[in-house]
Amino acid sequence: MAFFQDAPTLGNQFQDDRVLRSYLARVLPPEVRRGVEPGLAELGELAGGELFRAQQEDRLAEPRLEQWDAWGRRVDRIELTSVWKRARRLACERGVVAAAYEPAHGAHARVHQFALVYLFDPSTDTYTCPLAMTDGAARTLLAHQNAALVERAIPRLTSRDPDRAWTSGQWMTERTGGSDVGLTETVARKVDGEWRLFGTKWFTSAVTSEMSLALARPEGNGAGGRGLALFYLETKRPDGSANGIVVNRLKEKLGTRKLPTAELTLDGTVAIPVGELANGVKAITPMLTITRTWNAVCAAAGMRRGLALARDYARRRTQFGAALSQKPLHLETFAGLQAEAEGAFHLAFRAVELLGREERGQATEPERQLLRLLTPLAKLCTARQAMAVMPEVLEVFGGAGYVEDAGISHLLRDAQVLPIWEGTTNVLSLDVLRALVERGAGEAYQAEIESLAREARVPTLAAAAKQALEASSRAFAWLLEESRRGREGAEAGARGFALTLARSLELALLARHGQWSIEHEKDGRAAAAATRFARHGADCLAAADPAAAALADDRPLPT
Ligand SMILES: Cc1cc2nc3c(=O)[nH]c(=O)nc-3n(C[C@H](O)[C@H](O)[C@H](O)COP(=O)(O)OP(=O)(O)OC[C@H]3O[C@@H](n4cnc5c(N)ncnc54)[C@H](O)[C@@H]3O)c2cc1C
């Protein structure tokens, strides 16, 4: 009989996830764990079963923009994919945003919520993008304490009722740049007592949202980020017509193709200032803290999905007389991927824990400073790890990994957005330097890594933790030395510096969790992940290359 290869399948994505379950067992008090685990198990079942199958059936569907109706009226209707319609309802009912704002689990609410995000994300075709911005908008409005906006939007942004719930966009990026948003050209003008926005927004994801937070420059304000203000707007007028918003087109993207990302013209969009009529870039910071945390958790979730599929496939695929899962070289390669994914998971969730404590007023000052530093570190490092792991996941599938209808290749295409949006790797590396200058987060980081290292007592784990301490100490010494010499060297080495801090912390977190898992679960796998990660190394420092401009920009280089 002819041979046909079985496709990979997934089990319950909560029950099968040693890393998530072990982590929750360590950080959640037993009563909280008992409260949240049934819901996580249900979502894990859906994610590995029904939703996963629906995603595959819906593989070719993409959102469609209909700009005109039959009679020539501009309508700008966007038809979403079936998985997205389902994800919208499910996200509300399961509280994928709401869980963070509910009182039941106190400072653990964020861990609960992001465990939901981690399970939900890989089976819902990037629906986590609008959810992240919704969460970010809620956090931003609450931070500004604009009572009228809080009263109007928060109950909808955090609702579990699909018929009442809203999602939000964040409209910052313009043709002038998404990194340097101080160049924003959109103008806010007072017309008949109302603020109205005029300009173009170049990347607006999930343009089907009911509201958005947008940056614009009130007429008469100066240049740069300080001259911008943060505005709240609803995308439709009370009569259902567009609020001065024209959808020029949907972006044709490499990945995240189910996510409608649009170019918009704002032509008199009625908007309300969220706070003062200046300092808009600072005003939108709470949004960025939240969306970057989502990015880190979704990077870890994407890796987990890729590895779950590849692990199952390796057990089904036979080459040279045995399943791949029996081949020493396959196992050796795969173990490295698993260790990277576990490191990313623990860093992302450490940021989540700190966020939860800060929001519930339980964070100490050093914890607040650590959160400021960990948010860009976790976002930039986990995104790069996803971009290292995903090509290897595809390679496990051989040619099938490269073939669209096998349903694997999108993992790589979708991962490529992770290091780009919400701040690129280089932009966030520079933000890490700012975090250290602004708030003295360096001491908080050192205290954190030392306290983690103290908990790693098994010799291999103690050695891993020592390696983490040494790598991070070298990084701080390097920064001090470069900063003495001037700005340029520190800026040129910022990426290596940031990655060293992030990877050192991942290693220390892995070592601490490995110790815990040995003691409480009699399981050596978390410890093995730590020692394997240690082999990959944490030190990414690189001195500025004097020939960089010649090599990168092809400038003459005298010999
Ligand atoms: C799928 C998708 C959806 C998106 N959705 C949204 C959205 O909903 N809302 C929104 O506002 N934006 C959105 N964006 C935009 C995204 O945030 C920006 O693309 C991103 O911030 C980068 O901005 P840019 O594209 O203008 O690139 P640029 O800012 O021009 O950056 C180009 C390159 O310059 C580098 N760079 C910049 N400054 C420095 C520096 N000082 N030193 C060294 N290198 C530097 C960057 O790292 C990058 O590699 C989306 C993007 C994508 C791909």
The ligand as a MOL file (V3000), in Angstrom:
LIG
                    3D

  0  0  0     0  0            999 V3000
M  V30 BEGIN CTAB
M  V30 COUNTS 53 58 0 0 0
M  V30 BEGIN ATOM
M  V30 1 C 1.4630 44.1710 10.7570 0
M  V30 2 C 1.7160 45.5020 11.3580 0
M  V30 3 C 0.7170 46.1220 12.0780 0
M  V30 4 C 0.9400 47.3710 12.6400 0
M  V30 5 N -0.0750 47.9690 13.3480 0
M  V30 6 C 0.1160 49.2050 13.8520 0
M  V30 7 C -0.9300 49.8760 14.5470 0
M  V30 8 O -2.0180 49.3320 14.7550 0
M  V30 9 N -0.7220 51.1210 15.0030 0
M  V30 10 C 0.4620 51.7540 14.8280 0
M  V30 11 O 0.6100 52.8910 15.2730 0
M  V30 12 N 1.4900 51.1500 14.1730 0
M  V30 13 C 1.3410 49.8880 13.6940 0
M  V30 14 N 2.3560 49.2670 13.0250 0
M  V30 15 C 3.5570 50.0120 12.7410 0
M  V30 16 C 4.7760 49.6040 13.5190 0
M  V30 17 O 4.6410 49.9420 14.8700 0
M  V30 18 C 5.9660 50.2760 12.8540 0
M  V30 19 O 6.1400 49.6650 11.5760 0
M  V30 20 C 7.2330 50.1820 13.6470 0
M  V30 21 O 7.1270 50.9260 14.8320 0
M  V30 22 C 8.4310 50.6910 12.8590 0
M  V30 23 O 8.1510 51.9420 12.2910 0
M  V30 24 P 8.4100 52.1910 10.7380 0
M  V30 25 O 7.7540 51.1140 9.9650 0
M  V30 26 O 8.0510 53.5780 10.3960 0
M  V30 27 O 9.9750 52.0010 10.5720 0
M  V30 28 P 11.0800 53.0820 10.9710 0
M  V30 29 O 10.6870 53.7760 12.2030 0
M  V30 30 O 11.4010 53.8930 9.7720 0
M  V30 31 O 12.3020 52.1280 11.2900 0
M  V30 32 C 13.1040 51.5780 10.2470 0
M  V30 33 C 14.3440 50.9530 10.8740 0
M  V30 34 O 15.0640 51.9650 11.5470 0
M  V30 35 C 15.5030 51.4560 12.7820 0
M  V30 36 N 15.7460 52.5710 13.6990 0
M  V30 37 C 14.9040 53.5650 14.0320 0
M  V30 38 N 15.5070 54.3970 14.8940 0
M  V30 39 C 16.7480 53.9270 15.0980 0
M  V30 40 C 17.8670 54.3570 15.8670 0
M  V30 41 N 17.8090 55.4550 16.6170 0
M  V30 42 N 19.0010 53.6240 15.8270 0
M  V30 43 C 19.0700 52.5130 15.0850 0
M  V30 44 N 18.0640 52.0630 14.3210 0
M  V30 45 C 16.9140 52.7510 14.3380 0
M  V30 46 C 14.4040 50.5300 13.2430 0
M  V30 47 O 14.9100 49.6100 14.1790 0
M  V30 48 C 14.0360 49.8840 11.9190 0
M  V30 49 O 14.8840 48.7830 11.7050 0
M  V30 50 C 2.1770 48.0080 12.4680 0
M  V30 51 C 3.1900 47.3700 11.7560 0
M  V30 52 C 2.9710 46.1360 11.1960 0
M  V30 53 C 4.0720 45.4820 10.4260 0
M  V30 END ATOM
M  V30 BEGIN BOND
M  V30 1 1 1 2
M  V30 2 1 2 3
M  V30 3 2 2 52
M  V30 4 2 3 4
M  V30 5 1 4 5
M  V30 6 1 4 50
M  V30 7 2 5 6
M  V30 8 1 6 7
M  V30 9 1 6 13
M  V30 10 2 7 8
M  V30 11 1 7 9
M  V30 12 1 9 10
M  V30 13 2 10 11
M  V30 14 1 10 12
M  V30 15 2 12 13
M  V30 16 1 13 14
M  V30 17 1 14 15
M  V30 18 1 14 50
M  V30 19 1 15 16
M  V30 20 1 16 17
M  V30 21 1 16 18
M  V30 22 1 18 19
M  V30 23 1 18 20
M  V30 24 1 20 21
M  V30 25 1 20 22
M  V30 26 1 22 23
M  V30 27 1 23 24
M  V30 28 2 24 25
M  V30 29 1 24 26
M  V30 30 1 24 27
M  V30 31 1 27 28
M  V30 32 2 28 29
M  V30 33 1 28 30
M  V30 34 1 28 31
M  V30 35 1 31 32
M  V30 36 1 32 33
M  V30 37 1 33 34
M  V30 38 1 33 48
M  V30 39 1 34 35
M  V30 40 1 35 36
M  V30 41 1 35 46
M  V30 42 1 36 37
M  V30 43 1 36 45
M  V30 44 2 37 38
M  V30 45 1 38 39
M  V30 46 1 39 40
M  V30 47 2 39 45
M  V30 48 1 40 41
M  V30 49 2 40 42
M  V30 50 1 42 43
M  V30 51 2 43 44
M  V30 52 1 44 45
M  V30 53 1 46 47
M  V30 54 1 46 48
M  V30 55 1 48 49
M  V30 56 2 50 51
M  V30 57 1 51 52
M  V30 58 1 52 53
M  V30 END BOND
M  V30 END CTAB
M  END
